[in-house]
Amino acid sequence: MSEERSEGRVRSFPPVVDGRAVVLVLGSMPGRESLLRNQYYGNARNYFWPVLYGLFGEVPDEEYDARLRYAQGKGVALWDVIASCRRKGSLDANIRDERPNDIPGLLAAYPGIRCLAFNGAKAYETFRKHFGTAFANEGGIGLLRLPSTSPIPTPRMRTLEDRIAAWHALLPYLAEAE
């Protein structure tokens, strides 16, 4: 049993990124169902995949690997701000003792990334806590705090259409990838 498992920690996935990436979508930490499936946004009720495809007027592929290829083909990389943490359940509010991923290192390895798109407030606040925003701003990298694609509705984000409209902020960056 790994040391982190014995500590009751959960771990995020490796990044999904290649040289075509212009936008890095950063979540906080995958939820329980995503961790069990070993898939980014693996909860069928999460809006991420319908939002990403919806930006281009398309319907998500059924197969996870096809979804990853689609994201990469659009210039989208995926990762999480948090490498590991303690958390009961799937709620961001339950995250404790987080350790960040090496986002500056990833950006150095993939200099084509021009935007960090934060999937929800927890991802953005955790990034700011561990890294600030100076290195991204100095590198000319845009920072977009987007509404979470979590299935939990908020007063302003109730539907898929609400989320797609908000995530349209990615399109100027993604146009660079085409």
OpenMM code with the backbone's topology and positions (N, CA, C; nanometers):
from openmm import Vec3, app, unit

residues = "MET SER GLU GLU ARG SER GLU GLY ARG VAL ARG SER PHE PRO PRO VAL VAL ASP GLY ARG ALA VAL VAL LEU VAL LEU GLY SER MET PRO GLY ARG GLU SER LEU LEU ARG ASN GLN TYR TYR GLY ASN ALA ARG ASN TYR PHE TRP PRO VAL LEU TYR GLY LEU PHE GLY GLU VAL PRO ASP GLU GLU TYR ASP ALA ARG LEU ARG TYR ALA GLN GLY LYS GLY VAL ALA LEU TRP ASP VAL ILE ALA SER CYS ARG ARG LYS GLY SER LEU ASP ALA ASN ILE ARG ASP GLU ARG PRO ASN ASP ILE PRO GLY LEU LEU ALA ALA TYR PRO GLY ILE ARG CYS LEU ALA PHE ASN GLY ALA LYS ALA TYR GLU THR PHE ARG LYS HIS PHE GLY THR ALA PHE ALA ASN GLU GLY GLY ILE GLY LEU LEU ARG LEU PRO SER THR SER PRO ILE PRO THR PRO ARG MET ARG THR LEU GLU ASP ARG ILE ALA ALA TRP HIS ALA LEU LEU PRO TYR LEU ALA GLU ALA GLU".split()
positions = [
    Vec3(0.0856, -0.1176, 0.0000),
    Vec3(0.0000, 0.0000, 0.0000),
    Vec3(0.0901, 0.1238, 0.0000),
    Vec3(0.0603, 0.2174, -0.0857),
    Vec3(0.1436, 0.3365, -0.0938),
    Vec3(0.1306, 0.4192, 0.0332),
    Vec3(0.2334, 0.5019, 0.0580),
    Vec3(0.2315, 0.5875, 0.1758),
    Vec3(0.1109, 0.6800, 0.1736),
    Vec3(0.0797, 0.7355, 0.0558),
    Vec3(-0.0337, 0.8276, 0.0473),
    Vec3(-0.1646, 0.7567, 0.0752),
    Vec3(-0.1828, 0.6356, 0.0250),
    Vec3(-0.3065, 0.5614, 0.0531),
    Vec3(-0.3169, 0.5328, 0.2024),
    Vec3(-0.2045, 0.4945, 0.2641),
    Vec3(-0.2100, 0.4645, 0.4065),
    Vec3(-0.2393, 0.5900, 0.4877),
    Vec3(-0.2093, 0.7073, 0.4334),
    Vec3(-0.2419, 0.8324, 0.5004),
    Vec3(-0.3866, 0.8736, 0.4759),
    Vec3(-0.4613, 0.7970, 0.3975),
    Vec3(-0.5991, 0.8329, 0.3664),
    Vec3(-0.6096, 0.9436, 0.2631),
    Vec3(-0.5101, 0.9538, 0.1766),
    Vec3(-0.5073, 1.0588, 0.0743),
    Vec3(-0.5613, 1.0051, -0.0574),
    Vec3(-0.6181, 1.0953, -0.1360),
    Vec3(-0.6559, 1.0635, -0.2737),
    Vec3(-0.5630, 1.1409, -0.3657),
    Vec3(-0.5383, 1.0843, -0.4845),
    Vec3(-0.4449, 1.1423, -0.5811),
    Vec3(-0.5149, 1.1716, -0.7112),
    Vec3(-0.4724, 1.2813, -0.7736),
    Vec3(-0.5262, 1.3156, -0.9050),
    Vec3(-0.4564, 1.2340, -1.0137),
    Vec3(-0.4999, 1.2549, -1.1370),
    Vec3(-0.4462, 1.1827, -1.2518),
    Vec3(-0.3275, 1.2572, -1.3115),
    Vec3(-0.2491, 1.1881, -1.3932),
    Vec3(-0.1465, 1.2587, -1.4702),
    Vec3(-0.2150, 1.3540, -1.5692),
    Vec3(-0.1431, 1.4547, -1.6141),
    Vec3(-0.2045, 1.5474, -1.7107),
    Vec3(-0.2300, 1.4794, -1.8443),
    Vec3(-0.3327, 1.5265, -1.9123),
    Vec3(-0.3582, 1.4882, -2.0516),
    Vec3(-0.3180, 1.6114, -2.1319),
    Vec3(-0.2032, 1.6051, -2.1970),
    Vec3(-0.1477, 1.7221, -2.2643),
    Vec3(-0.0558, 1.6774, -2.3769),
    Vec3(-0.0547, 1.7552, -2.4821),
    Vec3(0.0425, 1.7348, -2.5878),
    Vec3(0.0817, 1.8710, -2.6444),
    Vec3(0.1653, 1.8706, -2.7456),
    Vec3(0.2185, 1.9939, -2.8011),
    Vec3(0.1160, 2.0841, -2.8667),
    Vec3(-0.0060, 2.0350, -2.8897),
    Vec3(-0.1115, 2.1179, -2.9493),
    Vec3(-0.1852, 2.2034, -2.8468),
    Vec3(-0.1595, 2.1805, -2.7190),
    Vec3(-0.2364, 2.2457, -2.6123),
    Vec3(-0.2162, 2.3964, -2.6111),
    Vec3(-0.3273, 2.4686, -2.6074),
    Vec3(-0.3257, 2.6143, -2.5881),
    Vec3(-0.4017, 2.6540, -2.4618),
    Vec3(-0.4905, 2.5667, -2.4150),
    Vec3(-0.5678, 2.5895, -2.2932),
    Vec3(-0.5464, 2.4704, -2.2006),
    Vec3(-0.5148, 2.4998, -2.0748),
    Vec3(-0.5054, 2.3966, -1.9727),
    Vec3(-0.6246, 2.4139, -1.8795),
    Vec3(-0.7192, 2.3191, -1.8846),
    Vec3(-0.8339, 2.3215, -1.7948),
    Vec3(-0.7907, 2.2540, -1.6652),
    Vec3(-0.8032, 2.3293, -1.5564),
    Vec3(-0.7611, 2.2803, -1.4259),
    Vec3(-0.8813, 2.2644, -1.3337),
    Vec3(-0.9051, 2.1409, -1.2916),
    Vec3(-1.0043, 2.1155, -1.1887),
    Vec3(-0.9360, 2.1225, -1.0531),
    Vec3(-1.0105, 2.0951, -0.9500),
    Vec3(-0.9515, 2.0921, -0.8161),
    Vec3(-0.8945, 1.9522, -0.7908),
    Vec3(-0.9822, 1.8541, -0.7754),
    Vec3(-0.9468, 1.7134, -0.7519),
    Vec3(-1.0619, 1.6302, -0.8061),
    Vec3(-1.0329, 1.5220, -0.8803),
    Vec3(-1.1429, 1.4391, -0.9312),
    Vec3(-1.2318, 1.3879, -0.8178),
    Vec3(-1.3612, 1.3815, -0.8457),
    Vec3(-1.4566, 1.3266, -0.7506),
    Vec3(-1.4428, 1.1764, -0.7384),
    Vec3(-1.5142, 1.1210, -0.6429),
    Vec3(-1.5055, 0.9773, -0.6138),
    Vec3(-1.5334, 0.8915, -0.7374),
    Vec3(-1.6409, 0.9222, -0.8110),
    Vec3(-1.6744, 0.8399, -0.9280),
    Vec3(-1.5667, 0.8501, -1.0357),
    Vec3(-1.5137, 0.9697, -1.0573),
    Vec3(-1.4055, 0.9860, -1.1551),
    Vec3(-1.2824, 0.9060, -1.1140),
    Vec3(-1.2502, 0.9084, -0.9847),
    Vec3(-1.1358, 0.8316, -0.9364),
    Vec3(-1.1585, 0.6819, -0.9556),
    Vec3(-1.2806, 0.6352, -0.9275),
    Vec3(-1.3107, 0.4927, -0.9458),
    Vec3(-1.3009, 0.4516, -1.0926),
    Vec3(-1.3440, 0.5388, -1.1814),
    Vec3(-1.3398, 0.5096, -1.3251),
    Vec3(-1.2038, 0.5397, -1.3867),
    Vec3(-1.1188, 0.6105, -1.3107),
    Vec3(-0.9894, 0.6543, -1.3609),
    Vec3(-1.0060, 0.7404, -1.4861),
    Vec3(-1.1012, 0.8357, -1.4777),
    Vec3(-1.1347, 0.9229, -1.5907),
    Vec3(-1.1560, 1.0658, -1.5436),
    Vec3(-1.0998, 1.1592, -1.6183),
    Vec3(-1.1334, 1.2987, -1.5954),
    Vec3(-1.2831, 1.3163, -1.6208),
    Vec3(-1.3508, 1.3794, -1.5280),
    Vec3(-1.4938, 1.4093, -1.5393),
    Vec3(-1.5730, 1.2820, -1.5715),
    Vec3(-1.5428, 1.1772, -1.4943),
    Vec3(-1.6040, 1.0469, -1.5156),
    Vec3(-1.7450, 1.0320, -1.4622),
    Vec3(-1.7898, 1.1273, -1.3823),
    Vec3(-1.9275, 1.1238, -1.3335),
    Vec3(-2.0190, 1.1617, -1.4502),
    Vec3(-2.1092, 1.0727, -1.4866),
    Vec3(-2.1971, 1.0955, -1.6023),
    Vec3(-2.2816, 1.2211, -1.5876),
    Vec3(-2.3029, 1.2677, -1.4647),
    Vec3(-2.3836, 1.3890, -1.4438),
    Vec3(-2.3009, 1.5179, -1.4540),
    Vec3(-2.1674, 1.5059, -1.4551),
    Vec3(-2.0840, 1.6254, -1.4666),
    Vec3(-2.1016, 1.6847, -1.6060),
    Vec3(-2.1025, 1.8154, -1.6123),
    Vec3(-2.1279, 1.8857, -1.7380),
    Vec3(-2.0036, 1.9081, -1.8242),
    Vec3(-1.8849, 1.8687, -1.7781),
    Vec3(-1.7646, 1.9063, -1.8519),
    Vec3(-1.7676, 1.8635, -1.9983),
    Vec3(-1.7884, 1.7358, -2.0239),
    Vec3(-1.7828, 1.6894, -2.1632),
    Vec3(-1.8933, 1.7514, -2.2476),
    Vec3(-2.0179, 1.7577, -2.2002),
    Vec3(-2.1201, 1.8275, -2.2791),
    Vec3(-2.0869, 1.9752, -2.3025),
    Vec3(-2.0219, 2.0402, -2.2060),
    Vec3(-1.9832, 2.1804, -2.2249),
    Vec3(-1.8763, 2.1916, -2.3325),
    Vec3(-1.7707, 2.1105, -2.3215),
    Vec3(-1.6616, 2.1191, -2.4196),
    Vec3(-1.7137, 2.0942, -2.5613),
    Vec3(-1.7872, 1.9885, -2.5796),
    Vec3(-1.8425, 1.9590, -2.7123),
    Vec3(-1.9445, 2.0646, -2.7526),
    Vec3(-2.0233, 2.1107, -2.6572),
    Vec3(-2.1269, 2.2097, -2.6847),
    Vec3(-2.0711, 2.3422, -2.7345),
    Vec3(-1.9491, 2.3756, -2.6954),
    Vec3(-1.8855, 2.4972, -2.7460),
    Vec3(-1.8740, 2.4950, -2.8981),
    Vec3(-1.8703, 2.3752, -2.9553),
    Vec3(-1.8559, 2.3582, -3.0995),
    Vec3(-1.9817, 2.3005, -3.1635),
    Vec3(-2.0925, 2.2991, -3.0874),
    Vec3(-2.2198, 2.2505, -3.1395),
    Vec3(-2.2224, 2.1016, -3.1643),
    Vec3(-2.1450, 2.0269, -3.0878),
    Vec3(-2.1349, 1.8825, -3.1086),
    Vec3(-2.1808, 1.8065, -2.9839),
    Vec3(-2.2039, 1.6780, -3.0013),
    Vec3(-2.2481, 1.5886, -2.8942),
    Vec3(-2.1287, 1.5028, -2.8513),
    Vec3(-2.1080, 1.4852, -2.7207),
    Vec3(-1.9915, 1.4085, -2.6744),
    Vec3(-1.9892, 1.2652, -2.7261),
    Vec3(-1.8683, 1.2206, -2.7567),
    Vec3(-1.8466, 1.0801, -2.7892),
    Vec3(-1.8785, 0.9965, -2.6662),
    Vec3(-1.9177, 0.8729, -2.6883),
    Vec3(-1.9467, 0.7823, -2.5768),
    Vec3(-1.8183, 0.7318, -2.5106),
    Vec3(-1.7162, 0.7065, -2.5901),
    Vec3(-1.5924, 0.6464, -2.5405),
    Vec3(-1.5004, 0.7514, -2.4794),
    Vec3(-1.4455, 0.7195, -2.3642),
    Vec3(-1.3583, 0.8125, -2.2927),
    Vec3(-1.2346, 0.8487, -2.3753),
    Vec3(-1.1699, 0.7502, -2.4356),
    Vec3(-1.0496, 0.7793, -2.5143),
    Vec3(-1.0806, 0.8724, -2.6310),
    Vec3(-1.1979, 0.8584, -2.6910),
    Vec3(-1.2381, 0.9490, -2.7996),
    Vec3(-1.2587, 1.0903, -2.7453),
    Vec3(-1.3090, 1.1013, -2.6248),
    Vec3(-1.3270, 1.2331, -2.5625),
    Vec3(-1.1915, 1.3004, -2.5396),
    Vec3(-1.0953, 1.2220, -2.4911),
    Vec3(-0.9617, 1.2779, -2.4705),
    Vec3(-0.9003, 1.3234, -2.6021),
    Vec3(-0.9143, 1.2421, -2.7056),
    Vec3(-0.8610, 1.2809, -2.8375),
    Vec3(-0.9295, 1.4074, -2.8882),
    Vec3(-1.0588, 1.4179, -2.8663),
    Vec3(-1.1344, 1.5359, -2.9079),
    Vec3(-1.0796, 1.6605, -2.8380),
    Vec3(-1.0648, 1.6514, -2.7058),
    Vec3(-1.0128, 1.7654, -2.6288),
    Vec3(-0.8755, 1.8064, -2.6816),
    Vec3(-0.7878, 1.7107, -2.6991),
    Vec3(-0.6533, 1.7421, -2.7464),
    Vec3(-0.6561, 1.7996, -2.8879),
    Vec3(-0.7451, 1.7489, -2.9702),
    Vec3(-0.7576, 1.8011, -3.1057),
    Vec3(-0.8066, 1.9451, -3.1096),
    Vec3(-0.8764, 1.9858, -3.0050),
    Vec3(-0.9246, 2.1243, -2.9948),
    Vec3(-0.8235, 2.2143, -2.9240),
    Vec3(-0.7113, 2.1573, -2.8795),
    Vec3(-0.6097, 2.2362, -2.8102),
    Vec3(-0.6291, 2.2436, -2.6605),
    Vec3(-0.7071, 2.1510, -2.6038),
    Vec3(-0.7389, 2.1513, -2.4612),
    Vec3(-0.6597, 2.0424, -2.3892),
    Vec3(-0.5879, 2.0818, -2.2851),
    Vec3(-0.5199, 1.9892, -2.1951),
    Vec3(-0.5993, 1.9837, -2.0650),
    Vec3(-0.5859, 1.8742, -1.9916),
    Vec3(-0.6594, 1.8540, -1.8659),
    Vec3(-0.5631, 1.8181, -1.7537),
    Vec3(-0.5877, 1.8777, -1.6386),
    Vec3(-0.5133, 1.8415, -1.5189),
    Vec3(-0.5898, 1.8956, -1.3994),
    Vec3(-0.5332, 1.8786, -1.2818),
    Vec3(-0.5927, 1.9307, -1.1598),
    Vec3(-0.4896, 2.0138, -1.0856),
    Vec3(-0.5349, 2.1135, -1.0139),
    Vec3(-0.4452, 2.1949, -0.9336),
    Vec3(-0.3866, 2.1109, -0.8205),
    Vec3(-0.4675, 2.0233, -0.7650),
    Vec3(-0.4272, 1.9445, -0.6482),
    Vec3(-0.3748, 1.8079, -0.6924),
    Vec3(-0.2548, 1.7754, -0.6468),
    Vec3(-0.1956, 1.6444, -0.6748),
    Vec3(-0.2526, 1.5389, -0.5803),
    Vec3(-0.2660, 1.5750, -0.4530),
    Vec3(-0.3223, 1.4827, -0.3546),
    Vec3(-0.3807, 1.5627, -0.2396),
    Vec3(-0.4747, 1.4999, -0.1706),
    Vec3(-0.5394, 1.5648, -0.0560),
    Vec3(-0.6105, 1.4597, 0.0266),
    Vec3(-0.6616, 1.5046, 0.1381),
    Vec3(-0.7545, 1.4235, 0.2180),
    Vec3(-0.8937, 1.4773, 0.1858),
    Vec3(-0.9848, 1.3867, 0.1594),
    Vec3(-1.1215, 1.4304, 0.1308),
    Vec3(-1.2160, 1.3133, 0.1508),
    Vec3(-1.3231, 1.3370, 0.2227),
    Vec3(-1.4321, 1.2408, 0.2341),
    Vec3(-1.5341, 1.2790, 0.1296),
    Vec3(-1.5774, 1.1832, 0.0517),
    Vec3(-1.6750, 1.2099, -0.0526),
    Vec3(-1.6124, 1.2817, -0.1707),
    Vec3(-1.6936, 1.3603, -0.2393),
    Vec3(-1.6485, 1.4255, -0.3617),
    Vec3(-1.6515, 1.5778, -0.3564),
    Vec3(-1.7039, 1.6348, -0.2493),
    Vec3(-1.7215, 1.7798, -0.2453),
    Vec3(-1.5895, 1.8531, -0.2235),
    Vec3(-1.5708, 1.9607, -0.3004),
    Vec3(-1.4525, 2.0448, -0.2838),
    Vec3(-1.4431, 2.1005, -0.1425),
    Vec3(-1.5568, 2.1259, -0.0810),
    Vec3(-1.5574, 2.1817, 0.0545),
    Vec3(-1.4925, 2.0879, 0.1553),
    Vec3(-1.4824, 1.9588, 0.1225),
    Vec3(-1.4236, 1.8607, 0.2135),
    Vec3(-1.2743, 1.8390, 0.1915),
    Vec3(-1.2141, 1.9102, 0.0972),
    Vec3(-1.0708, 1.8939, 0.0686),
    Vec3(-0.9894, 1.9521, 0.1834),
    Vec3(-0.8939, 1.8725, 0.2305),
    Vec3(-0.8038, 1.9132, 0.3388),
    Vec3(-0.6606, 1.8740, 0.3011),
    Vec3(-0.5652, 1.9472, 0.3563),
    Vec3(-0.4236, 1.9114, 0.3464),
    Vec3(-0.3822, 1.8822, 0.2015),
    Vec3(-0.4142, 1.9772, 0.1117),
    Vec3(-0.3833, 1.9529, -0.0295),
    Vec3(-0.2374, 1.9793, -0.0610),
    Vec3(-0.1873, 1.9058, -0.1583),
    Vec3(-0.0535, 1.9256, -0.2133),
    Vec3(-0.0718, 1.9532, -0.3625),
    Vec3(-0.0118, 2.0615, -0.4127),
    Vec3(-0.0377, 2.0995, -0.5519),
    Vec3(0.0436, 2.0188, -0.6528),
    Vec3(-0.0090, 2.0127, -0.7739),
    Vec3(0.0675, 1.9619, -0.8875),
    Vec3(0.1679, 2.0677, -0.9307),
    Vec3(0.2675, 2.0272, -1.0076),
    Vec3(0.3714, 2.1195, -1.0554),
    Vec3(0.3246, 2.1895, -1.1831),
    Vec3(0.2331, 2.2826, -1.1662),
    Vec3(0.1795, 2.3546, -1.2817),
    Vec3(0.2863, 2.4405, -1.3485),
    Vec3(0.3706, 2.5130, -1.2750),
    Vec3(0.4772, 2.5872, -1.3437),
    Vec3(0.5674, 2.4969, -1.4284),
    Vec3(0.5962, 2.3780, -1.3789),
    Vec3(0.6781, 2.2837, -1.4549),
    Vec3(0.6097, 2.2388, -1.5831),
    Vec3(0.4797, 2.2136, -1.5754),
    Vec3(0.4049, 2.1729, -1.6945),
    Vec3(0.4037, 2.2851, -1.7977),
    Vec3(0.3830, 2.4076, -1.7509),
    Vec3(0.3808, 2.5220, -1.8437),
    Vec3(0.5169, 2.5424, -1.9089),
    Vec3(0.6241, 2.5168, -1.8360),
    Vec3(0.7580, 2.5276, -1.8946),
    Vec3(0.7783, 2.4208, -2.0011),
    Vec3(0.7223, 2.3020, -1.9790),
    Vec3(0.7364, 2.1922, -2.0755),
    Vec3(0.6474, 2.2100, -2.1979),
    Vec3(0.5374, 2.2860, -2.1832),
    Vec3(0.4417, 2.3078, -2.2927),
    Vec3(0.4192, 2.4581, -2.3099),
    Vec3(0.5145, 2.5268, -2.3714),
    Vec3(0.5068, 2.6729, -2.3813),
    Vec3(0.3948, 2.7248, -2.4714),
    Vec3(0.3277, 2.6369, -2.5432),
    Vec3(0.2156, 2.6788, -2.6269),
    Vec3(0.0890, 2.7066, -2.5490),
    Vec3(0.0855, 2.6684, -2.4217),
    Vec3(-0.0327, 2.6927, -2.3398),
    Vec3(-0.0417, 2.8419, -2.3112),
    Vec3(-0.1519, 2.9024, -2.3520),
    Vec3(-0.1731, 3.0468, -2.3391),
    Vec3(-0.2801, 3.0824, -2.2372),
    Vec3(-0.3482, 2.9817, -2.1827),
    Vec3(-0.4585, 3.0107, -2.0904),
    Vec3(-0.4732, 2.8975, -1.9891),
    Vec3(-0.4913, 2.9364, -1.8627),
    Vec3(-0.5308, 2.8427, -1.7583),
    Vec3(-0.6777, 2.8684, -1.7316),
    Vec3(-0.7594, 2.7662, -1.7534),
    Vec3(-0.9039, 2.7774, -1.7342),
    Vec3(-0.9400, 2.6959, -1.6106),
    Vec3(-0.9838, 2.7646, -1.5065),
    Vec3(-1.0128, 2.6995, -1.3791),
    Vec3(-1.1581, 2.6558, -1.3751),
    Vec3(-1.1774, 2.5259, -1.3570),
    Vec3(-1.3109, 2.4680, -1.3521),
    Vec3(-1.3638, 2.4814, -1.2095),
    Vec3(-1.4124, 2.6007, -1.1778),
    Vec3(-1.4706, 2.6257, -1.0473),
    Vec3(-1.3815, 2.7079, -0.9558),
    Vec3(-1.4447, 2.7596, -0.8516),
    Vec3(-1.3776, 2.8494, -0.7574),
    Vec3(-1.2681, 2.7791, -0.6779),
    Vec3(-1.2894, 2.6550, -0.6378),
    Vec3(-1.1893, 2.5850, -0.5565),
    Vec3(-1.0588, 2.5689, -0.6339),
    Vec3(-1.0669, 2.5346, -0.7608),
    Vec3(-0.9454, 2.5200, -0.8416),
    Vec3(-0.8706, 2.6533, -0.8474),
    Vec3(-0.9445, 2.7617, -0.8722),
    Vec3(-0.8826, 2.8936, -0.8840),
    Vec3(-0.8205, 2.9376, -0.7517),
    Vec3(-0.8941, 2.9250, -0.6432),
    Vec3(-0.8434, 2.9686, -0.5129),
    Vec3(-0.7241, 2.8854, -0.4680),
    Vec3(-0.7257, 2.7562, -0.4951),
    Vec3(-0.6132, 2.6704, -0.4574),
    Vec3(-0.4895, 2.7066, -0.5395),
    Vec3(-0.5082, 2.7339, -0.6673),
    Vec3(-0.3975, 2.7781, -0.7522),
    Vec3(-0.3365, 2.9067, -0.6955),
    Vec3(-0.4205, 3.0032, -0.6650),
    Vec3(-0.3711, 3.1310, -0.6112),
    Vec3(-0.2983, 3.1107, -0.4789),
    Vec3(-0.3496, 3.0227, -0.3965),
    Vec3(-0.2872, 2.9954, -0.2663),
    Vec3(-0.1451, 2.9420, -0.2832),
    Vec3(-0.1256, 2.8510, -0.3767),
    Vec3(0.0037, 2.7847, -0.3907),
    Vec3(0.0986, 2.8548, -0.4878),
    Vec3(0.0434, 2.9240, -0.5875),
    Vec3(0.1293, 2.9797, -0.6922),
    Vec3(0.1137, 3.1298, -0.7121),
    Vec3(0.0116, 3.1899, -0.6563),
    Vec3(-0.0159, 3.3289, -0.6893),
    Vec3(-0.0547, 3.3369, -0.8363),
    Vec3(-0.0430, 3.4529, -0.8937),
    Vec3(-0.0747, 3.4655, -1.0371),
    Vec3(0.0389, 3.5323, -1.1137),
    Vec3(0.1437, 3.5745, -1.0444),
    Vec3(0.2505, 3.6517, -1.1084),
    Vec3(0.3183, 3.5757, -1.2220),
    Vec3(0.3551, 3.4484, -1.2003),
    Vec3(0.4286, 3.3774, -1.3051),
    Vec3(0.3441, 3.3600, -1.4314),
    Vec3(0.2146, 3.3397, -1.4148),
    Vec3(0.1277, 3.3258, -1.5320),
    Vec3(0.1139, 3.4597, -1.6032),
    Vec3(0.0932, 3.5660, -1.5268),
    Vec3(0.0783, 3.6980, -1.5871),
    Vec3(0.2059, 3.7410, -1.6582),
    Vec3(0.3211, 3.7145, -1.5967),
    Vec3(0.4489, 3.7501, -1.6582),
    Vec3(0.4717, 3.6730, -1.7874),
    Vec3(0.4200, 3.5517, -1.7943),
    Vec3(0.4366, 3.4699, -1.9141),
    Vec3(0.3305, 3.4964, -2.0197),
    Vec3(0.2439, 3.5929, -1.9953),
    Vec3(0.1385, 3.6238, -2.0916),
    Vec3(0.0305, 3.5173, -2.0990),
    Vec3(0.0121, 3.4447, -1.9914),
    Vec3(-0.0871, 3.3374, -1.9869),
    Vec3(-0.2154, 3.3919, -1.9253),
    Vec3(-0.3262, 3.3760, -1.9956),
    Vec3(-0.4550, 3.4194, -1.9442),
    Vec3(-0.5034, 3.3291, -1.8329),
    Vec3(-0.5740, 3.3870, -1.7376),
    Vec3(-0.6340, 3.3114, -1.6281),
    Vec3(-0.7840, 3.3317, -1.6342),
    Vec3(-0.8576, 3.2227, -1.6534),
    Vec3(-1.0031, 3.2297, -1.6600),
    Vec3(-1.0634, 3.1492, -1.5458),
    Vec3(-1.1355, 3.2167, -1.4583),
    Vec3(-1.2086, 3.1487, -1.3518),
    Vec3(-1.3487, 3.1228, -1.4060),
    Vec3(-1.3760, 2.9982, -1.4370),
    Vec3(-1.5025, 2.9592, -1.4984),
    Vec3(-1.5918, 2.8893, -1.3963),
    Vec3(-1.7226, 2.8897, -1.4206),
    Vec3(-1.8111, 2.8180, -1.3278),
    Vec3(-1.7850, 2.6676, -1.3348),
    Vec3(-1.8007, 2.6048, -1.2230),
    Vec3(-1.7790, 2.4610, -1.2139),
    Vec3(-1.8745, 2.3847, -1.3054),
    Vec3(-1.8247, 2.2750, -1.3586),
    Vec3(-1.9099, 2.1862, -1.4374),
    Vec3(-1.9732, 2.0781, -1.3498),
    Vec3(-1.9600, 2.0921, -1.2198),
    Vec3(-2.0233, 2.0006, -1.1259),
    Vec3(-2.1743, 1.9950, -1.1529),
    Vec3(-2.2361, 1.8811, -1.1265),
    Vec3(-2.3810, 1.8723, -1.1475),
    Vec3(-2.4627, 1.9470, -1.0423),
    Vec3(-2.3984, 1.9997, -0.9405),
    Vec3(-2.4708, 2.0718, -0.8353),
    Vec3(-2.5072, 2.2105, -0.8886),
    Vec3(-2.6368, 2.2409, -0.8963),
    Vec3(-2.6763, 2.3727, -0.9489),
    Vec3(-2.6446, 2.4855, -0.8508),
    Vec3(-2.6227, 2.6029, -0.9071),
    Vec3(-2.6043, 2.7240, -0.8273),
    Vec3(-2.7099, 2.8233, -0.8744),
    Vec3(-2.7253, 2.9351, -0.8047),
    Vec3(-2.8262, 3.0322, -0.8501),
    Vec3(-2.8043, 3.0809, -0.9939),
    Vec3(-2.6782, 3.0910, -1.0370),
    Vec3(-2.6511, 3.1404, -1.1727),
    Vec3(-2.6230, 3.0301, -1.2742),
    Vec3(-2.5866, 2.9126, -1.2280),
    Vec3(-2.5538, 2.8022, -1.3183),
    Vec3(-2.6456, 2.6849, -1.2887),
    Vec3(-2.7543, 2.6783, -1.3619),
    Vec3(-2.8522, 2.5738, -1.3364),
    Vec3(-2.8551, 2.4692, -1.4477),
    Vec3(-2.8207, 2.5101, -1.5699),
    Vec3(-2.8387, 2.4212, -1.6847),
    Vec3(-2.7094, 2.4069, -1.7635),
    Vec3(-2.7103, 2.3118, -1.8537),
    Vec3(-2.5992, 2.2954, -1.9474),
    Vec3(-2.5801, 2.4224, -2.0287),
    Vec3(-2.6878, 2.4812, -2.0748),
    Vec3(-2.6798, 2.6021, -2.1569),
    Vec3(-2.6150, 2.7171, -2.0805),
    Vec3(-2.6448, 2.7304, -1.9515),
    Vec3(-2.5805, 2.8334, -1.8684),
    Vec3(-2.4292, 2.8147, -1.8684),
    Vec3(-2.3867, 2.6914, -1.8525),
    Vec3(-2.2436, 2.6636, -1.8449),
    Vec3(-2.1751, 2.6836, -1.9807),
    Vec3(-2.2376, 2.6379, -2.0871),
    Vec3(-2.1786, 2.6586, -2.2197),
    Vec3(-2.1604, 2.8074, -2.2457),
    Vec3(-2.2605, 2.8873, -2.2128),
    Vec3(-2.2511, 3.0322, -2.2348),
    Vec3(-2.1321, 3.0905, -2.1583),
    Vec3(-2.1133, 3.0490, -2.0334),
    Vec3(-2.0024, 3.1010, -1.9533),
    Vec3(-1.8678, 3.0528, -2.0064),
    Vec3(-1.8623, 2.9290, -2.0524),
    Vec3(-1.7363, 2.8711, -2.1005),
    Vec3(-1.6997, 2.9204, -2.2411),
    Vec3(-1.7859, 2.9971, -2.3038),
    Vec3(-1.7503, 3.0575, -2.4329),
    Vec3(-1.6243, 3.1428, -2.4229),
    Vec3(-1.5871, 3.1837, -2.3019),
    Vec3(-1.4651, 3.2620, -2.2812),
    Vec3(-1.3409, 3.1878, -2.3298),
    Vec3(-1.3496, 3.0554, -2.3455),
    Vec3(-1.2366, 2.9765, -2.3965),
    Vec3(-1.2160, 2.9920, -2.5475),
    Vec3(-1.3210, 3.0248, -2.6186),
    Vec3(-1.3150, 3.0195, -2.7652),
    Vec3(-1.2064, 3.1059, -2.8285),
    Vec3(-1.1802, 3.2276, -2.7806),
    Vec3(-1.0702, 3.3022, -2.8432),
    Vec3(-0.9358, 3.2302, -2.8336),
    Vec3(-0.9122, 3.1618, -2.7243),
    Vec3(-0.7882, 3.0854, -2.7094),
    Vec3(-0.7877, 2.9617, -2.7975),
    Vec3(-0.9014, 2.8923, -2.8022),
    Vec3(-0.9097, 2.7691, -2.8799),
    Vec3(-0.9028, 2.7963, -3.0290),
    Vec3(-0.9408, 2.9151, -3.0707),
    Vec3(-0.9296, 2.9509, -3.2128),
    Vec3(-0.7830, 2.9483, -3.2564),
    Vec3(-0.6913, 2.9740, -3.1621),
    Vec3(-0.5475, 2.9687, -3.1917),
    Vec3(-0.5020, 2.8275, -3.2264),
    Vec3(-0.5732, 2.7265, -3.1748),
    Vec3(-0.5322, 2.5873, -3.1953),
    Vec3(-0.5730, 2.5353, -3.3321),
    Vec3(-0.6666, 2.6016, -3.3966),
    Vec3(-0.7180, 2.5490, -3.5236),
    Vec3(-0.6392, 2.5995, -3.6425),
] * unit.nanometer
topology = app.Topology()
chain = topology.addChain("A")
for resn in residues:
    res = topology.addResidue(resn, chain)
    for name in ("N", "CA", "C"):
        topology.addAtom(name, app.Element.getBySymbol(name[0]), res)
